[in-house]
Amino acid sequence: MKITVVGGGYVGLTTGVCFAHLGHQVLIVEKIPQKVELLKSGKSPIYEPGLEELMQKNMKEGRLFFTTDLREGLEFSDVIFICVGTPQRPDGSADLSQVEEVARETAKLMKSYKLLIEKSTVPVNTHKLIKKTVQRYLKDPSIPYDVASNPEFLREGSAIEDFLNPDRIVVGIESERAKSIFEELYKDFKCPIIYTDPATSELIKHASNSFLAMKISFINMVADLCEKVGADVKLVADGMGYDKRIGRHFLNAGIGYGGSCFPKDVKAFIKMAEDYGLNFGILREVERINQERPVKFVEKVKNILWSVKEKKIGVWGLAFKPNTDDIREAPSIKIVDLLIKEGAYLSLYDPKAMENFKMLFPEGKQVKYAKDPYIAAEGASALLILTEWDEFMKVDLKRVKELMELPILVDGRNIFEPKEVKSLGFEYYAIGR
């Protein structure tokens, strides 16, 4: 099939590259000329394992193209995936101006049937606003079109695997014509394909992410109790996880969730409910617990060191999760900010996210960036682990101990086993263990 993807960001680029990999002809429309030039040169503007290589392969094989021209995109295909940004407003609602722009400009240019597919995360009933906008701006009201919802469930760091081997595909449609296109599009996928109305499809995305965020906040709440009573939250989570009704995924205690999805989607779901006169108080508590995690972590560090003022502290991990350079809503931001305000000297290291972090915290008297994890630990009074990169699990801890002024390890992601680390002579502090 021929497919047009509007938006060359994280979702759009991954969607386009993966559809091209499956054999489709894909044209990605991105309005920022500099980004299009970068993409045409075979460079990805984001870090995602395997994405740039897969992009280059499909460009070379003539299945993947880029343009700034929406008219060209509409002439290329009748299947239009809307993958533009839906950033958060101050009140928690989603800014849908980019979605509206795509609907408006598409309507003005339409000359024949188009299937407009919401891929971006949008509030429930956004499909109605798209339909209304298209109808308003169509030059010929008799031109047929459909609006559908097909939410993405991509995890940063494993997005290609998630796209190519999904748990499920959710499709919200209102016509048999639209359904037949999706059946052709996803005919080679072996997972369950759930066909619903568009409103239900839109809700599934927000409900899924909010539920996963709730699991994380729940286990972090339990971790606090574990620390008080001397229990091990990791074993508690294991014991819970064997229950098939609960599952072990997303029950890892730590310094909280971040990224571009969970914080934004929880806020948006709360606001969505309020707009319909409902109180999603449980999600407000999820949000409160998560916002407290970095603050509690810094308090833990201060209690361990007595004072952090003018002490060198090593930090491993800045990205909100491993295998990405994304620092949006990362717990590390608040932790670093609080430690700077307390007068600490920080040596920061992350395999991929340091350039993005430098935009928030430029190198200076209190902030230095290290070339590797060992340099970050050198001369430190404590070493903090804020992201669970595989690289950190493979380091030579004996060498790390020798480099540090004080062998104090504060593990915000529980990547090590307490007995093993303590046997090497470290003071080891984990979360809920």
C-alpha positions as CSV (number, residue, x, y, z in Angstrom):
1,M,0.0,0.0,0.0
2,K,0.9,3.7,-0.2
3,I,0.8,5.5,3.1
4,T,1.3,9.1,4.1
5,V,2.4,10.0,7.6
6,V,2.0,13.6,8.7
7,G,4.5,14.4,11.4
8,G,8.2,13.3,11.5
9,G,8.5,13.2,15.3
10,Y,8.9,10.1,17.5
11,V,5.6,8.5,16.6
12,G,5.5,9.6,13.0
13,L,9.0,8.5,12.2
14,T,8.7,5.1,13.9
15,T,5.4,4.5,12.3
16,G,6.6,5.5,8.8
17,V,9.9,3.5,9.0
18,C,8.2,0.4,10.3
19,F,5.4,0.4,7.6
20,A,8.2,0.9,5.0
21,H,10.0,-2.1,6.5
22,L,6.8,-4.2,6.1
23,G,6.9,-3.4,2.3
24,H,4.7,-0.4,2.0
25,Q,5.5,2.8,0.2
26,V,5.7,5.6,2.8
27,L,5.9,9.4,2.5
28,I,6.5,11.3,5.7
29,V,5.4,14.9,5.7
30,E,7.2,17.1,8.2
31,K,6.8,20.9,8.1
32,I,10.2,21.8,9.6
33,P,12.6,22.0,6.6
34,Q,15.8,21.5,8.6
35,K,14.3,18.2,10.0
36,V,13.4,17.0,6.5
37,E,16.9,17.7,5.2
38,L,18.3,15.8,8.2
39,L,16.0,12.9,7.5
40,K,16.8,12.9,3.8
41,S,20.5,12.6,4.7
42,G,19.7,9.4,6.5
43,K,20.0,10.9,10.0
44,S,17.4,10.4,12.7
45,P,16.6,13.5,14.9
46,I,15.9,11.1,17.8
47,Y,17.7,8.3,19.4
48,E,15.8,5.0,19.3
49,P,17.7,1.7,19.0
50,G,17.8,0.4,15.4
51,L,15.6,3.2,14.0
52,E,18.3,5.1,12.0
53,E,19.6,1.9,10.5
54,L,16.1,0.7,9.5
55,M,15.4,4.1,8.1
56,Q,18.5,4.1,5.9
57,K,17.8,0.6,4.7
58,N,14.3,1.5,3.5
59,M,15.3,4.8,2.0
60,K,18.0,2.9,0.0
61,E,15.4,0.3,-1.1
62,G,13.0,3.0,-2.4
63,R,10.2,2.6,0.1
64,L,10.6,5.6,2.4
65,F,10.5,9.3,1.4
66,F,10.3,12.7,3.1
67,T,8.7,16.1,2.1
68,T,7.6,19.4,3.6
69,D,4.6,19.5,1.2
70,L,1.3,18.3,2.5
71,R,-0.2,18.6,-1.0
72,E,2.4,16.0,-2.2
73,G,1.5,13.8,0.8
74,L,-2.2,13.9,-0.1
75,E,-1.5,13.1,-3.8
76,F,0.7,10.2,-2.7
77,S,-1.8,8.2,-0.8
78,D,-5.5,8.0,0.4
79,V,-4.3,6.7,3.8
80,I,-3.2,9.6,6.0
81,F,-1.8,9.0,9.5
82,I,-1.9,12.0,11.7
83,C,1.2,11.8,14.0
84,V,1.7,15.5,15.0
85,G,2.4,16.7,18.5
86,T,-0.3,17.1,21.1
87,P,1.6,19.0,23.9
88,Q,0.2,19.6,27.3
89,R,-1.4,22.9,28.3
90,P,-1.0,24.4,31.8
91,D,-4.4,23.0,32.8
92,G,-3.5,19.4,31.8
93,S,-5.5,19.4,28.6
94,A,-3.9,18.6,25.2
95,D,-3.1,21.3,22.8
96,L,-4.7,20.0,19.6
97,S,-3.8,23.0,17.4
98,Q,-1.5,20.8,15.2
99,V,-4.2,18.2,14.7
100,E,-6.6,21.0,13.7
101,E,-4.1,22.4,11.3
102,V,-3.6,19.0,9.5
103,A,-7.4,18.5,9.3
104,R,-8.0,22.0,8.0
105,E,-5.2,22.0,5.4
106,T,-6.1,18.5,4.3
107,A,-9.7,19.5,3.7
108,K,-8.6,22.4,1.6
109,L,-6.5,20.2,-0.6
110,M,-8.7,17.1,-0.8
111,K,-9.9,16.1,-4.3
112,S,-10.9,12.5,-3.6
113,Y,-11.6,10.0,-0.8
114,K,-9.1,10.1,2.2
115,L,-8.9,8.1,5.4
116,L,-7.6,10.4,8.2
117,I,-6.2,8.3,11.0
118,E,-5.5,9.6,14.5
119,K,-2.2,8.1,15.6
120,S,-1.3,10.9,18.0
121,T,-2.6,10.6,21.6
122,V,-5.8,12.7,21.7
123,P,-8.7,13.3,24.1
124,V,-11.9,11.3,23.6
125,N,-14.1,12.6,20.8
126,T,-11.3,14.4,18.9
127,H,-12.5,12.4,15.9
128,K,-15.7,14.5,15.9
129,L,-13.7,17.7,15.9
130,I,-11.6,16.5,12.9
131,K,-14.8,15.5,11.0
132,K,-16.3,18.9,11.7
133,T,-13.2,20.7,10.6
134,V,-12.9,18.7,7.4
135,Q,-16.5,19.4,6.6
136,R,-16.1,23.1,7.1
137,Y,-13.1,23.5,4.9
138,L,-13.9,21.0,2.1
139,K,-14.2,22.9,-1.2
140,D,-16.6,20.2,-2.5
141,P,-18.8,18.8,0.3
142,S,-19.6,15.8,-1.7
143,I,-16.0,14.4,-1.5
144,P,-16.1,11.3,0.7
145,Y,-13.8,10.8,3.7
146,D,-13.4,8.8,6.9
147,V,-11.9,9.6,10.2
148,A,-10.5,6.8,12.3
149,S,-8.6,6.2,15.5
150,N,-5.6,3.9,15.6
151,P,-3.6,4.8,18.8
152,E,0.1,3.9,19.2
153,F,1.4,1.9,22.1
154,L,5.1,2.4,21.5
155,R,7.6,2.3,24.4
156,E,10.7,4.5,23.9
157,G,13.7,2.2,23.8
158,S,11.8,-0.7,22.2
159,A,9.5,1.1,19.7
160,I,10.4,-0.9,16.6
161,E,9.8,-4.2,18.4
162,D,6.5,-2.8,19.8
163,F,5.3,-1.7,16.4
164,L,6.3,-4.9,14.6
165,N,5.1,-7.3,17.3
166,P,2.4,-5.6,19.2
167,D,0.2,-7.0,22.0
168,R,-2.8,-5.7,20.2
169,I,-3.9,-3.3,17.5
170,V,-6.8,-1.0,18.4
171,V,-8.8,0.5,15.5
172,G,-11.8,2.9,15.9
173,I,-13.8,3.2,12.7
174,E,-17.3,4.2,11.5
175,S,-17.5,2.7,8.0
176,E,-16.9,-0.6,6.2
177,R,-14.7,1.2,3.7
178,A,-12.4,2.3,6.5
179,K,-12.4,-1.2,8.0
180,S,-11.4,-2.8,4.7
181,I,-8.4,-0.5,4.5
182,F,-7.3,-1.4,8.0
183,E,-7.8,-5.1,7.3
184,E,-5.5,-4.8,4.3
185,L,-3.0,-2.7,6.2
186,Y,-2.7,-5.1,9.2
187,K,-3.3,-8.4,7.4
188,D,0.1,-9.8,8.2
189,F,0.0,-9.1,12.0
190,K,-0.7,-12.1,14.2
191,C,-1.9,-10.2,17.3
192,P,-5.6,-9.5,18.2
193,I,-7.1,-6.6,16.2
194,I,-9.8,-4.8,18.2
195,Y,-12.3,-2.9,16.1
196,T,-14.4,-0.3,18.0
197,D,-16.0,3.0,17.6
198,P,-13.5,5.9,17.5
199,A,-14.4,7.2,21.0
200,T,-13.7,3.9,22.6
201,S,-10.4,3.6,20.7
202,E,-9.4,7.0,21.9
203,L,-10.2,6.1,25.5
204,I,-8.2,2.9,25.4
205,K,-4.9,4.7,25.0
206,H,-5.5,7.1,27.9
207,A,-6.9,4.3,30.1
208,S,-4.0,2.0,29.4
209,N,-1.3,4.5,30.2
210,S,-3.0,5.8,33.3
211,F,-3.4,2.3,34.6
212,L,0.3,1.5,34.1
213,A,1.2,4.8,35.8
214,M,-1.1,3.8,38.7
215,K,0.8,0.5,39.0
216,I,4.1,2.3,39.3
217,S,2.8,4.8,41.9
218,F,1.2,1.9,43.8
219,I,4.5,-0.1,44.2
220,N,6.3,3.1,45.1
221,M,3.8,3.7,47.9
222,V,4.4,0.1,49.0
223,A,8.2,0.7,48.8
224,D,7.9,3.4,51.4
225,L,6.2,1.1,53.8
226,C,8.8,-1.6,53.1
227,E,11.5,0.8,54.2
228,K,9.7,1.5,57.4
229,V,9.1,-2.1,58.4
230,G,12.3,-3.8,57.0
231,A,10.6,-5.6,54.1
232,D,11.9,-6.0,50.5
233,V,9.7,-4.4,47.9
234,K,11.3,-6.4,45.1
235,L,10.1,-9.6,46.7
236,V,6.7,-8.1,47.4
237,A,6.4,-7.2,43.7
238,D,7.5,-10.7,42.7
239,G,4.9,-12.2,45.0
240,M,2.2,-10.0,43.6
241,G,3.4,-10.5,40.0
242,Y,2.8,-14.3,40.0
243,D,-0.9,-13.5,40.3
244,K,-2.1,-13.5,36.7
245,R,-4.7,-10.9,37.5
246,I,-1.9,-8.5,38.4
247,G,1.3,-9.3,36.5
248,R,4.8,-8.3,37.3
249,H,5.3,-5.6,34.7
250,F,5.4,-2.0,35.9
251,L,5.9,-3.1,39.5
252,N,9.4,-1.8,39.9
253,A,9.9,0.6,42.7
254,G,12.1,3.6,42.2
255,I,12.2,7.4,41.7
256,G,9.0,7.6,39.6
257,Y,7.9,7.6,36.0
258,G,8.7,10.3,33.5
259,G,8.8,10.7,29.7
260,S,6.4,12.2,27.1
261,C,3.5,9.8,27.8
262,F,2.6,8.9,31.4
263,P,2.8,12.3,33.0
264,K,1.0,14.0,30.1
265,D,-1.6,11.2,29.7
266,V,-2.5,11.0,33.4
267,K,-3.0,14.8,33.5
268,A,-5.1,14.7,30.3
269,F,-7.3,11.9,31.5
270,I,-8.0,13.8,34.8
271,K,-8.9,16.9,32.8
272,M,-11.0,14.9,30.4
273,A,-13.0,13.5,33.3
274,E,-13.4,16.9,34.8
275,D,-14.7,18.3,31.5
276,Y,-17.5,15.7,31.7
277,G,-18.2,16.4,35.4
278,L,-16.3,13.4,36.8
279,N,-13.7,13.2,39.5
280,F,-10.8,10.9,38.8
281,G,-9.4,11.3,42.3
282,I,-7.4,8.1,42.1
283,L,-5.3,9.5,39.3
284,R,-4.6,12.7,41.3
285,E,-3.2,10.5,44.0
286,V,-1.1,8.6,41.4
287,E,0.2,11.9,40.2
288,R,1.0,13.2,43.7
289,I,2.9,10.1,44.7
290,N,5.0,10.3,41.5
291,Q,5.8,14.0,42.0
292,E,7.0,13.2,45.5
293,R,9.5,10.5,44.4
294,P,12.4,12.8,43.4
295,V,12.0,14.9,46.5
296,K,12.0,11.9,48.8
297,F,15.1,10.6,47.0
298,V,17.0,13.8,47.6
299,E,15.9,13.7,51.3
300,K,17.3,10.1,51.4
301,V,20.7,11.3,50.0
302,K,20.8,14.2,52.5
303,N,20.1,11.9,55.4
304,I,22.8,9.5,54.3
305,L,25.5,12.2,53.9
306,W,24.2,14.5,56.6
307,S,25.0,17.4,54.4
308,V,25.5,17.5,50.6
309,K,26.9,21.1,50.5
310,E,30.2,21.3,48.6
311,K,30.4,17.5,48.3
312,K,31.0,15.8,45.0
313,I,28.2,13.5,44.0
314,G,28.3,11.2,41.0
315,V,25.2,10.6,39.0
316,W,24.6,7.7,36.6
317,G,21.6,8.2,34.3
318,L,19.7,11.2,33.1
319,A,17.2,9.9,30.6
320,F,13.8,9.1,31.9
321,K,14.4,5.4,31.0
322,P,17.1,3.4,29.3
323,N,17.7,3.1,25.6
324,T,16.5,6.7,24.8
325,D,17.9,10.2,24.9
326,D,14.6,11.6,26.1
327,I,14.7,13.6,29.3
328,R,11.1,15.0,29.2
329,E,9.6,14.8,32.7
330,A,12.6,12.7,33.8
331,P,13.0,12.4,37.6
332,S,16.7,13.3,37.2
333,I,15.7,16.9,36.3
334,K,14.1,17.6,39.7
335,I,16.8,15.6,41.6
336,V,19.7,17.5,40.0
337,D,18.0,20.8,40.5
338,L,17.4,20.1,44.2
339,L,21.0,19.0,44.7
340,I,22.3,22.1,43.0
341,K,20.2,24.2,45.3
342,E,21.6,22.3,48.3
343,G,25.1,23.3,47.1
344,A,26.3,19.9,45.9
345,Y,28.9,19.5,43.1
346,L,27.6,17.0,40.5
347,S,29.4,14.8,38.0
348,L,26.8,13.6,35.5
349,Y,26.9,10.7,33.1
350,D,24.4,9.2,30.7
351,P,25.1,7.1,27.6
352,K,22.8,9.1,25.4
353,A,21.0,12.0,27.2
354,M,23.8,14.3,28.2
355,E,23.5,16.7,25.2
356,N,19.8,17.2,26.0
357,F,20.5,17.6,29.7
358,K,23.1,20.3,29.0
359,M,20.4,22.5,27.5
360,L,18.8,22.5,31.0
361,F,21.9,22.4,33.1
362,P,24.9,23.9,31.3
363,E,28.4,22.8,32.5
364,G,29.6,25.1,35.3
365,K,31.0,25.2,38.8
366,Q,28.5,22.8,40.3
367,V,27.7,20.7,37.2
368,K,30.3,18.7,35.2
369,Y,29.6,16.0,32.5
370,A,31.7,12.8,32.6
371,K,32.9,10.8,29.6
372,D,32.2,7.5,31.3
373,P,30.7,6.1,34.5
374,Y,34.1,5.7,36.2
375,I,35.0,9.4,35.7
376,A,31.6,10.4,37.2
377,A,32.4,8.3,40.3
378,E,35.9,9.6,40.8
379,G,36.3,11.4,44.1
380,A,32.6,11.3,44.9
381,S,31.1,11.1,48.4
382,A,28.1,9.2,46.9
383,L,27.0,7.7,43.7
384,L,23.4,8.0,42.6
385,I,21.7,5.7,40.0
386,L,18.8,7.4,38.3
387,T,18.4,5.4,35.1
388,E,18.6,1.6,34.8
389,W,21.0,1.4,31.8
390,D,22.5,-2.0,31.1
391,E,25.9,-0.4,31.0
392,F,25.7,0.4,34.7
393,M,24.9,-3.2,35.6
394,K,28.1,-4.3,33.9
395,V,30.6,-1.9,35.5
396,D,33.5,-3.1,37.6
397,L,32.2,-2.1,41.1
398,K,35.5,-2.8,42.7
399,R,37.1,-0.2,40.5
400,V,34.2,2.2,41.2
401,K,34.8,1.8,45.0
402,E,38.5,2.5,44.6
403,L,37.8,5.7,42.7
404,M,35.2,7.1,45.2
405,E,36.1,9.2,48.2
406,L,33.3,7.4,50.2
407,P,31.9,4.1,48.9
408,I,28.3,5.1,49.2
409,L,25.9,3.9,46.5
410,V,22.3,5.2,46.4
411,D,20.4,3.1,43.9
412,G,17.2,4.9,42.7
413,R,16.3,2.0,40.3
414,N,17.2,-1.1,42.4
415,I,19.5,-2.5,39.7
416,F,21.8,-4.2,42.1
417,E,21.3,-6.9,44.8
418,P,22.0,-5.4,48.2
419,K,24.0,-8.3,49.6
420,E,26.4,-8.5,46.6
421,V,27.1,-4.7,46.7
422,K,27.6,-4.6,50.4
423,S,30.0,-7.6,50.2
424,L,32.3,-5.4,48.1
425,G,32.5,-2.8,50.9
426,F,29.8,-0.3,49.8
427,E,27.3,1.4,51.9
428,Y,24.3,0.5,49.7
429,Y,20.9,2.2,49.8
430,A,18.1,1.0,47.6
431,I,14.4,1.9,47.3
432,G,12.1,-0.1,49.6
433,R,14.8,-2.7,50.3
